[in-house]
Amino acid sequence: MCCAFLTLALLGPRIFGGFWWIFQPGRWQLAFNNWTGSLWWMWPILGIVFLPWTTLMYVIVAPGGVVSWDWLWIGLMLVADIASYTGGYGRKRIPGYEGY
């Protein structure tokens, strides 16, 4: 059960982002079209691979322009991405924690 949850948590946003890009490419173009040059498609791919939650939130808020509270949502998703990479660090430092 734990492995299934871990797989869903790690691959879920990446798979969702990939399907969303396939079925609604216009929204992704609106979000990333103002990025430099004709390689605009490279940034969403890197985002889905390394920062999937942040990329998904950016695609949600960017077509209307990123203003005021939108930065808060993007920042929260960045914290979620960083936490997914560093999730077990604190438990190893707790005295007496067996790590089940």
C-alpha positions as CSV (number, residue, x, y, z in Angstrom):
1,M,0.0,0.0,0.0
2,C,2.8,2.4,0.8
3,C,4.5,1.8,-2.5
4,A,1.3,2.5,-4.4
5,F,0.8,5.8,-2.5
6,L,4.4,6.8,-3.1
7,T,4.1,6.1,-6.8
8,L,0.9,8.1,-7.0
9,A,2.4,11.0,-5.1
10,L,5.5,11.1,-7.2
11,L,4.2,10.4,-10.6
12,G,0.6,11.7,-10.2
13,P,1.3,15.4,-10.9
14,R,3.7,14.6,-13.7
15,I,1.2,12.3,-15.5
16,F,-1.6,14.8,-14.9
17,G,0.6,17.6,-16.4
18,G,1.5,15.5,-19.4
19,F,-2.1,14.6,-20.2
20,W,-3.3,18.2,-19.6
21,W,-0.6,19.4,-22.0
22,I,-1.8,16.9,-24.6
23,F,-5.5,17.7,-24.3
24,Q,-5.2,21.5,-23.8
25,P,-2.1,22.7,-25.5
26,G,-3.5,26.2,-26.0
27,R,-3.5,26.9,-22.3
28,W,0.1,25.8,-22.0
29,Q,1.0,28.0,-24.9
30,L,-0.7,31.0,-23.3
31,A,1.2,30.3,-20.1
32,F,4.7,29.8,-21.6
33,N,4.4,31.7,-24.9
34,N,6.1,34.9,-23.6
35,W,9.2,32.9,-22.6
36,T,12.2,33.3,-24.7
37,G,12.4,32.2,-28.3
38,S,11.0,29.2,-30.1
39,L,12.0,26.8,-27.4
40,W,9.0,27.7,-25.1
41,W,8.1,24.0,-24.9
42,M,11.4,23.2,-23.1
43,W,10.3,25.1,-19.9
44,P,7.1,23.1,-19.3
45,I,9.0,19.8,-19.8
46,L,11.6,20.8,-17.3
47,G,8.9,22.1,-15.0
48,I,7.0,18.8,-15.1
49,V,10.1,16.8,-14.5
50,F,11.6,18.8,-11.6
51,L,8.8,21.0,-10.2
52,P,5.5,19.5,-11.1
53,W,3.2,21.2,-8.6
54,T,4.7,24.6,-9.3
55,T,4.4,24.1,-13.0
56,L,0.7,23.1,-12.7
57,M,-0.1,26.1,-10.6
58,Y,1.7,28.4,-13.0
59,V,-0.4,27.0,-15.9
60,I,-3.5,27.7,-13.9
61,V,-2.7,31.3,-13.0
62,A,-0.4,32.5,-15.8
63,P,-2.8,32.9,-18.8
64,G,-4.6,35.8,-16.9
65,G,-1.3,37.3,-15.8
66,V,0.5,36.5,-12.6
67,V,-0.4,39.3,-10.1
68,S,-0.7,39.8,-6.3
69,W,-2.1,36.6,-4.7
70,D,-1.1,34.4,-7.6
71,W,2.5,34.6,-6.4
72,L,1.3,33.2,-3.0
73,W,-0.2,30.1,-4.8
74,I,2.9,29.6,-6.9
75,G,5.1,30.0,-3.8
76,L,3.0,27.4,-1.8
77,M,3.4,24.9,-4.7
78,L,7.2,25.6,-4.8
79,V,7.3,24.7,-1.0
80,A,5.3,21.5,-1.8
81,D,7.8,20.5,-4.5
82,I,10.7,21.2,-2.2
83,A,9.0,19.2,0.6
84,S,8.5,16.3,-1.7
85,Y,12.2,16.1,-2.3
86,T,13.2,16.6,1.3
87,G,10.4,14.8,3.1
88,G,12.2,12.3,5.3
89,Y,15.1,14.4,6.4
90,G,13.7,15.5,9.8
91,R,12.6,12.0,10.9
92,K,16.2,10.7,10.8
93,R,17.3,13.3,13.3
94,I,14.6,12.6,15.9
95,P,16.2,10.6,18.8
96,G,14.4,7.3,19.4
97,Y,12.6,7.3,16.1
98,E,12.8,3.8,14.6
99,G,11.7,4.8,11.1
100,Y,8.9,2.2,10.4
